[in-house]
Amino acid sequence: MRRLVIAISQYGKKFDKNFIVIPQNGFEFITKDGSASGELRRINAT
């Protein structure tokens, strides 16, 4: 699922450099262990 979101983001940025993906209930994308209270990953938001 993470790869799909990355692919969507990369595709969207081809058309609009400010394109972002905001997943609903996407804790598994932003935490290291996938839990809501887990340690946050480093997020590249550029």
N, CA, C and O atoms as a GROMACS GRO file, in nm:
protein
  184
    1MET      N    1   0.084  -0.120   0.000
    1MET     CA    2   0.000   0.000   0.000
    1MET      C    3   0.088   0.125   0.000
    1MET      O    4   0.057   0.224  -0.068
    2ARG      N    5   0.196   0.121   0.076
    2ARG     CA    6   0.285   0.237   0.082
    2ARG      C    7   0.339   0.270  -0.057
    2ARG      O    8   0.346   0.386  -0.095
    3ARG      N    9   0.376   0.168  -0.133
    3ARG     CA   10   0.429   0.189  -0.268
    3ARG      C   11   0.324   0.252  -0.360
    3ARG      O   12   0.356   0.336  -0.444
    4LEU      N   13   0.199   0.212  -0.343
    4LEU     CA   14   0.092   0.271  -0.423
    4LEU      C   15   0.078   0.420  -0.393
    4LEU      O   16   0.064   0.501  -0.486
    5VAL      N   17   0.080   0.457  -0.267
    5VAL     CA   18   0.067   0.598  -0.229
    5VAL      C   19   0.185   0.678  -0.282
    5VAL      O   20   0.168   0.790  -0.330
    6ILE      N   21   0.305   0.621  -0.274
    6ILE     CA   22   0.423   0.688  -0.328
    6ILE      C   23   0.410   0.708  -0.478
    6ILE      O   24   0.441   0.815  -0.531
    7ALA      N   25   0.363   0.605  -0.548
    7ALA     CA   26   0.346   0.614  -0.693
    7ALA      C   27   0.243   0.720  -0.730
    7ALA      O   28   0.263   0.796  -0.824
    8ILE      N   29   0.134   0.726  -0.656
    8ILE     CA   30   0.031   0.828  -0.681
    8ILE      C   31   0.090   0.968  -0.660
    8ILE      O   32   0.066   1.058  -0.739
    9SER      N   33   0.167   0.984  -0.553
    9SER     CA   34   0.229   1.112  -0.523
    9SER      C   35   0.326   1.154  -0.634
    9SER      O   36   0.323   1.268  -0.678
   10GLN      N   37   0.410   1.061  -0.677
   10GLN     CA   38   0.506   1.092  -0.783
   10GLN      C   39   0.435   1.129  -0.913
   10GLN      O   40   0.476   1.222  -0.983
   11TYR      N   41   0.331   1.057  -0.946
   11TYR     CA   42   0.254   1.086  -1.067
   11TYR      C   43   0.191   1.225  -1.058
   11TYR      O   44   0.199   1.303  -1.153
   12GLY      N   45   0.128   1.256  -0.946
   12GLY     CA   46   0.063   1.385  -0.929
   12GLY      C   47   0.161   1.501  -0.936
   12GLY      O   48   0.128   1.607  -0.988
   13LYS      N   49   0.283   1.480  -0.883
   13LYS     CA   50   0.383   1.586  -0.883
   13LYS      C   51   0.438   1.615  -1.022
   13LYS      O   52   0.500   1.719  -1.044
   14LYS      N   53   0.416   1.524  -1.117
   14LYS     CA   54   0.456   1.551  -1.256
   14LYS      C   55   0.372   1.664  -1.313
   14LYS      O   56   0.418   1.738  -1.401
   15PHE      N   57   0.250   1.679  -1.264
   15PHE     CA   58   0.157   1.779  -1.315
   15PHE      C   59   0.147   1.902  -1.225
   15PHE      O   60   0.119   2.012  -1.272
   16ASP      N   61   0.171   1.883  -1.096
   16ASP     CA   62   0.162   1.993  -0.999
   16ASP      C   63   0.264   1.966  -0.890
   16ASP      O   64   0.247   1.874  -0.811
   17LYS      N   65   0.370   2.048  -0.884
   17LYS     CA   66   0.478   2.023  -0.788
   17LYS      C   67   0.430   2.031  -0.643
   17LYS      O   68   0.497   1.980  -0.553
   18ASN      N   69   0.315   2.093  -0.619
   18ASN     CA   70   0.261   2.105  -0.483
   18ASN      C   71   0.160   1.996  -0.449
   18ASN      O   72   0.096   2.002  -0.344
   19PHE      N   73   0.145   1.898  -0.537
   19PHE     CA   74   0.050   1.788  -0.514
   19PHE      C   75   0.091   1.709  -0.390
   19PHE      O   76   0.208   1.674  -0.373
   20ILE      N   77  -0.006   1.679  -0.304
   20ILE     CA   78   0.021   1.597  -0.186
   20ILE      C   79  -0.088   1.492  -0.171
   20ILE      O   80  -0.200   1.509  -0.220
   21VAL      N   81  -0.054   1.386  -0.105
   21VAL     CA   82  -0.149   1.279  -0.074
   21VAL      C   83  -0.168   1.280   0.077
   21VAL      O   84  -0.070   1.273   0.153
   22ILE      N   85  -0.293   1.289   0.121
   22ILE     CA   86  -0.323   1.286   0.264
   22ILE      C   87  -0.410   1.164   0.289
   22ILE      O   88  -0.532   1.169   0.269
   23PRO      N   89  -0.349   1.053   0.334
   23PRO     CA   90  -0.427   0.932   0.356
   23PRO      C   91  -0.513   0.941   0.482
   23PRO      O   92  -0.468   0.990   0.586
   24GLN      N   93  -0.635   0.893   0.472
   24GLN     CA   94  -0.722   0.886   0.588
   24GLN      C   95  -0.680   0.764   0.670
   24GLN      O   96  -0.662   0.655   0.616
   25ASN      N   97  -0.664   0.783   0.802
   25ASN     CA   98  -0.620   0.675   0.891
   25ASN      C   99  -0.490   0.612   0.842
   25ASN      O  100  -0.477   0.490   0.840
   26GLY      N  101  -0.395   0.695   0.804
   26GLY     CA  102  -0.270   0.646   0.746
   26GLY      C  103  -0.156   0.630   0.845
   26GLY      O  104  -0.041   0.657   0.810
   27PHE      N  105  -0.185   0.588   0.967
   27PHE     CA  106  -0.081   0.574   1.068
   27PHE      C  107   0.031   0.480   1.023
   27PHE      O  108   0.148   0.504   1.054
   28GLU      N  109  -0.004   0.375   0.949
   28GLU     CA  110   0.098   0.280   0.905
   28GLU      C  111   0.198   0.343   0.809
   28GLU      O  112   0.306   0.288   0.787
   29PHE      N  113   0.163   0.458   0.752
   29PHE     CA  114   0.254   0.526   0.660
   29PHE      C  115   0.349   0.620   0.732
   29PHE      O  116   0.456   0.651   0.680
   30ILE      N  117   0.311   0.666   0.850
   30ILE     CA  118   0.394   0.768   0.916
   30ILE      C  119   0.462   0.720   1.043
   30ILE      O  120   0.545   0.792   1.098
   31THR      N  121   0.429   0.601   1.092
   31THR     CA  122   0.496   0.549   1.210
   31THR      C  123   0.580   0.428   1.174
   31THR      O  124   0.549   0.356   1.080
   32LYS      N  125   0.686   0.407   1.249
   32LYS     CA  126   0.779   0.298   1.219
   32LYS      C  127   0.716   0.161   1.236
   32LYS      O  128   0.747   0.069   1.160
   33ASP      N  129   0.628   0.146   1.336
   33ASP     CA  130   0.569   0.013   1.360
   33ASP      C  131   0.424   0.002   1.312
   33ASP      O  132   0.362  -0.103   1.329
   34GLY      N  133   0.371   0.108   1.252
   34GLY     CA  134   0.236   0.103   1.197
   34GLY      C  135   0.125   0.130   1.297
   34GLY      O  136   0.008   0.126   1.260
   35SER      N  137   0.160   0.156   1.422
   35SER     CA  138   0.057   0.183   1.522
   35SER      C  139   0.033   0.333   1.536
   35SER      O  140   0.118   0.414   1.499
   36ALA      N  141  -0.083   0.369   1.588
   36ALA     CA  142  -0.117   0.510   1.605
   36ALA      C  143  -0.025   0.581   1.703
   36ALA      O  144  -0.005   0.702   1.692
   37SER      N  145   0.031   0.508   1.799
   37SER     CA  146   0.116   0.570   1.900
   37SER      C  147   0.264   0.542   1.875
   37SER      O  148   0.347   0.572   1.961
   38GLY      N  149   0.299   0.485   1.761
   38GLY     CA  150   0.438   0.449   1.731
   38GLY      C  151   0.525   0.569   1.702
   38GLY      O  152   0.477   0.680   1.677
   39GLU      N  153   0.656   0.544   1.705
   39GLU     CA  154   0.753   0.647   1.675
   39GLU      C  155   0.739   0.690   1.529
   39GLU      O  156   0.725   0.606   1.440
   40LEU      N  157   0.742   0.821   1.505
   40LEU     CA  158   0.723   0.873   1.370
   40LEU      C  159   0.844   0.846   1.282
   40LEU      O  160   0.958   0.852   1.327
   41ARG      N  161   0.816   0.818   1.157
   41ARG     CA  162   0.921   0.806   1.056
   41ARG      C  163   0.961   0.946   1.012
   41ARG      O  164   0.890   1.043   1.038
   42ARG      N  165   1.075   0.954   0.947
   42ARG     CA  166   1.112   1.079   0.883
   42ARG      C  167   1.028   1.087   0.756
   42ARG      O  168   1.026   0.993   0.676
   43ILE      N  169   0.959   1.197   0.738
   43ILE     CA  170   0.870   1.213   0.623
   43ILE      C  171   0.931   1.314   0.527
   43ILE      O  172   0.960   1.427   0.565
   44ASN      N  173   0.949   1.273   0.402
   44ASN     CA  174   0.998   1.364   0.299
   44ASN      C  175   0.877   1.428   0.233
   44ASN      O  176   0.808   1.364   0.152
   45ALA      N  177   0.850   1.551   0.266
   45ALA     CA  178   0.731   1.619   0.216
   45ALA      C  179   0.764   1.716   0.104
   45ALA      O  180   0.692   1.814   0.081
   46THR      N  181   0.874   1.690   0.035
   46THR     CA  182   0.910   1.781  -0.074
   46THR      C  183   0.863   1.730  -0.206
   46THR      O  184   0.885   1.794  -0.308
   0.00000   0.00000   0.00000
